[in-house]
Amino acid sequence: MSERKGGPSGSKSGGGKGGKPDAVKGAVAKPSASAKGAGGKPAPAKAESKASQKVAEQKPAEPRAAASAPAVAAAAQTAPGAAPAPRRAFKRTLVGRVKSDKMDKTVVVEVVRSKMDPVYKKYVRVRKSYQAHDEENAYKVGDRVEIIEHRPISKVKRWKVINLVERAVQE
């Protein structure tokens, strides 16, 4: 066994694994002269860790205040008594033929487009059907109508009929 003061049980009186004598273990460390501020008083504690400093520096941005400034400036240039026009997103419009009007307030519009075939380099017709909202049930099978994108109205309806392009021929 190693030579220790106080035997194998390891008493608290120096010489243990700590390596510091008793006088140093119990003593409270005094601040050095460099840590003292003016007048012999201890300097204020250092700021928090670097990670917390970075978080403090990253303040949340102003909620859309900077983005709305150009819109407000543009609205101010309009007529003084006029209300500012709301900003609207671009909405697609398509022209197609009504394929079905059997549902209430809904028509099925088939839009035909030309698309170049990637292999044969020939234009082929591509058909796609859209369900569009028709509030007055005014459009019948065969009518050419213009539809516009709209917020979801039902599970599959995301389009709305905006006007009649051509009425179907009645025989």
LUMMILO-288262 format. One line per 8 residues: number of its first residue (from 1); their letters; for each residue y, z, x of C-alpha. Coordinates in steps of 0.5 Angstrom, whole numbers. Layout:
! residues N
NUM> A> Y Z X ~ ...
This chain:
! residues 171
1> MSERKGGP> 0 0 0 ~ 7 -1 2 ~ 11 5 4 ~ 16 7 -1 ~ 20 13 -2 ~ 17 17 -8 ~ 10 14 -8 ~ 7 9 -12
9> SGSKSGGG> 10 10 -19 ~ 16 7 -16 ~ 22 13 -17 ~ 29 11 -19 ~ 31 13 -12 ~ 33 7 -8 ~ 28 3 -4 ~ 24 0 -10
17> KGGKPDAV> 24 -8 -11 ~ 32 -8 -13 ~ 33 -7 -5 ~ 40 -3 -7 ~ 41 4 -5 ~ 43 9 -10 ~ 50 9 -9 ~ 51 2 -10
25> KGAVAKPS> 46 2 -16 ~ 50 7 -20 ~ 57 5 -18 ~ 62 1 -22 ~ 65 -5 -19 ~ 72 -5 -18 ~ 76 -12 -19 ~ 78 -15 -12
33> ASAKGAGG> 85 -16 -10 ~ 85 -23 -12 ~ 83 -22 -19 ~ 89 -17 -20 ~ 95 -20 -24 ~ 102 -18 -22 ~ 103 -10 -22 ~ 96 -8 -20
41> KPAPAKAE> 94 -10 -27 ~ 87 -14 -28 ~ 88 -21 -30 ~ 86 -24 -37 ~ 79 -26 -38 ~ 78 -33 -36 ~ 77 -38 -42 ~ 71 -39 -45
49> SKASQKVA> 65 -44 -42 ~ 67 -51 -41 ~ 62 -53 -47 ~ 66 -49 -52 ~ 73 -52 -49 ~ 70 -59 -50 ~ 69 -57 -57 ~ 76 -54 -58
57> EQKPAEPR> 79 -60 -55 ~ 75 -65 -60 ~ 79 -63 -66 ~ 77 -67 -73 ~ 81 -73 -74 ~ 86 -73 -79 ~ 83 -76 -86 ~ 85 -83 -86
65> AAASAPAV> 92 -81 -86 ~ 93 -86 -80 ~ 89 -92 -84 ~ 93 -91 -90 ~ 100 -92 -86 ~ 100 -99 -86 ~ 98 -100 -93 ~ 104 -95 -95
73> AAAAQTAP> 109 -99 -91 ~ 106 -106 -94 ~ 107 -102 -101 ~ 114 -100 -99 ~ 116 -107 -98 ~ 115 -110 -105 ~ 119 -109 -111 ~ 122 -102 -111
81> GAAPAPRR> 120 -101 -118 ~ 113 -104 -118 ~ 107 -100 -117 ~ 103 -101 -111 ~ 97 -106 -112 ~ 91 -102 -110 ~ 87 -105 -104 ~ 80 -109 -107
89> AFKRTLVG> 75 -111 -103 ~ 73 -118 -102 ~ 68 -120 -108 ~ 63 -126 -108 ~ 64 -131 -114 ~ 58 -136 -115 ~ 57 -142 -121 ~ 51 -142 -124
97> RVKSDKMD> 47 -144 -131 ~ 45 -139 -136 ~ 38 -139 -136 ~ 36 -134 -141 ~ 41 -130 -146 ~ 35 -126 -150 ~ 38 -119 -147 ~ 43 -115 -150
105> KTVVVEVV> 50 -116 -146 ~ 46 -119 -141 ~ 45 -126 -139 ~ 40 -129 -133 ~ 44 -134 -129 ~ 41 -139 -124 ~ 45 -141 -118 ~ 43 -147 -114
113> RSKMDPVY> 45 -148 -107 ~ 43 -153 -102 ~ 40 -150 -95 ~ 38 -154 -89 ~ 31 -154 -87 ~ 30 -151 -80 ~ 24 -155 -78 ~ 26 -162 -82
121> KKYVRVRK> 33 -162 -82 ~ 34 -164 -89 ~ 38 -161 -94 ~ 33 -157 -100 ~ 35 -154 -106 ~ 35 -147 -107 ~ 35 -143 -113 ~ 36 -136 -115
129> SYQAHDEE> 37 -132 -121 ~ 42 -126 -122 ~ 42 -122 -128 ~ 50 -122 -130 ~ 53 -117 -135 ~ 56 -121 -142 ~ 60 -116 -146 ~ 61 -120 -152
137> NAYKVGDR> 54 -124 -152 ~ 58 -130 -152 ~ 55 -135 -147 ~ 48 -139 -149 ~ 43 -142 -145 ~ 45 -148 -141 ~ 53 -146 -140 ~ 55 -146 -133
145> VEIIEHRP> 59 -140 -132 ~ 62 -136 -126 ~ 60 -130 -124 ~ 63 -124 -119 ~ 60 -119 -116 ~ 61 -112 -119 ~ 59 -105 -118 ~ 51 -103 -121
153> ISKVKRWK> 51 -103 -128 ~ 44 -102 -129 ~ 38 -103 -125 ~ 38 -110 -123 ~ 45 -112 -126 ~ 50 -113 -120 ~ 54 -119 -123 ~ 59 -120 -128
161> VINLVERA> 61 -126 -132 ~ 68 -128 -131 ~ 69 -135 -134 ~ 66 -141 -138 ~ 66 -147 -133 ~ 63 -152 -138 ~ 59 -151 -145 ~ 52 -153 -146
169> VQE> 51 -160 -150 ~ 50 -158 -157 ~ 45 -164 -160
